[in-house]
Amino acid sequence: MPLQEIDRRRGFTFLESGPVVLVSTSDRGRYNVMTISWHMVMDFTPHIAMATGPWNHSFRTMMKTKQCVINVPTVELLETVVRIGIVSGTEVDKFARFHLTALPARDVQAPLIAECLAALECTVIDYVEKHGLVILEATRVWYNPWKKEKRVCHAIGNGRFSVDGATIDYRSLMEEKLPDGV
Ligand SMILES: Cc1cc2nc3c(=O)[nH]c(=O)nc-3n(C[C@H](O)[C@H](O)[C@H](O)COP(=O)(O)O)c2cc1C
């Protein structure tokens, strides 16, 4: 199994930079996936807010099952990520069409996506209807330490994306502010 479980306290580090993610769900065993760029880490647990609504089949499944997985794809998957976000699971089996490998999660029925760098198993703990915000708590985090490609993509919002470049280390400046485990 390429994804190895890691300390959930590292979960937020995969999202703080705001990568485009793939949110997988399971509706009575039928897997689906959607693309999400509107999400935000709310604390170190991590709790995560995601902006979506009933126009997405995935949203309806999340409301019913109270579960999903946030998968973090890297740059070689970007075209697939976009294609996943322009078709509905009500029309096609996106796991089959896009050749995604579903792996079993531990806490949720939704699958981990083997091709991704990381995957956060999440429980839906609230829904703020007024703002279309789904509030999630990640209960387990998985990471593929063997995946060479680590660059994630960031949606600009106009159909264009930026891709991670150099990593700059200011850890020594922030040491006192960082929680244990990251
Ligand atoms: C780059 C990209 C980013 C997206 N971000 C969001 C988002 O943040 N929230 C949302 O509700 N939909 C977003 N979408 C649209 C959904 O992914 C899209 O409606 C998807 O087809 C829903 O699939 P489903 O009906 O199978 O759930 C995005 C699409 C793309 C291509």
PDBQT file of the ligand as one rigid body, heavy atoms in Angstrom, charges set to zero:
ROOT
HETATM    1  C1  LIG A 201     -10.364  23.736 -10.508  1.00  0.00    +0.000 C 
HETATM    2  C2  LIG A 201     -11.737  23.484  -9.965  1.00  0.00    +0.000 A 
HETATM    3  C3  LIG A 201     -12.047  23.887  -8.683  1.00  0.00    +0.000 A 
HETATM    4  C4  LIG A 201     -13.321  23.678  -8.135  1.00  0.00    +0.000 A 
HETATM    5  N1  LIG A 201     -13.594  24.096  -6.860  1.00  0.00    +0.000 NA
HETATM    6  C5  LIG A 201     -14.840  23.921  -6.355  1.00  0.00    +0.000 A 
HETATM    7  C6  LIG A 201     -15.164  24.372  -5.040  1.00  0.00    +0.000 A 
HETATM    8  O1  LIG A 201     -14.306  24.881  -4.320  1.00  0.00    +0.000 OA
HETATM    9  N2  LIG A 201     -16.431  24.183  -4.603  1.00  0.00    +0.000 N 
HETATM   10  C7  LIG A 201     -17.408  23.576  -5.363  1.00  0.00    +0.000 A 
HETATM   11  O2  LIG A 201     -18.551  23.412  -4.902  1.00  0.00    +0.000 OA
HETATM   12  N3  LIG A 201     -17.130  23.124  -6.601  1.00  0.00    +0.000 NA
HETATM   13  C8  LIG A 201     -15.873  23.299  -7.126  1.00  0.00    +0.000 A 
HETATM   14  N4  LIG A 201     -15.596  22.844  -8.376  1.00  0.00    +0.000 N 
HETATM   15  C9  LIG A 201     -16.661  22.198  -9.149  1.00  0.00    +0.000 C 
HETATM   16  C10 LIG A 201     -16.922  20.730  -8.790  1.00  0.00    +0.000 C 
HETATM   17  O3  LIG A 201     -15.712  19.992  -8.748  1.00  0.00    +0.000 OA
HETATM   18  C11 LIG A 201     -17.855  20.155  -9.879  1.00  0.00    +0.000 C 
HETATM   19  O4  LIG A 201     -19.139  20.763  -9.740  1.00  0.00    +0.000 OA
HETATM   20  C12 LIG A 201     -17.950  18.643  -9.897  1.00  0.00    +0.000 C 
HETATM   21  O5  LIG A 201     -18.363  18.269 -11.193  1.00  0.00    +0.000 OA
HETATM   22  C13 LIG A 201     -18.926  18.063  -8.894  1.00  0.00    +0.000 C 
HETATM   23  O6  LIG A 201     -19.004  16.680  -9.139  1.00  0.00    +0.000 OA
HETATM   24  P1  LIG A 201     -20.127  15.753  -8.479  1.00  0.00    +0.000 P 
HETATM   25  O7  LIG A 201     -21.474  16.244  -8.985  1.00  0.00    +0.000 OA
HETATM   26  O8  LIG A 201     -19.785  14.393  -8.981  1.00  0.00    +0.000 OA
HETATM   27  O9  LIG A 201     -20.004  15.904  -7.017  1.00  0.00    +0.000 OA
HETATM   28  C14 LIG A 201     -14.323  23.034  -8.911  1.00  0.00    +0.000 A 
HETATM   29  C15 LIG A 201     -14.007  22.607 -10.206  1.00  0.00    +0.000 A 
HETATM   30  C16 LIG A 201     -12.729  22.829 -10.741  1.00  0.00    +0.000 A 
HETATM   31  C17 LIG A 201     -12.407  22.352 -12.128  1.00  0.00    +0.000 C 
ENDROOT
TORSDOF 0
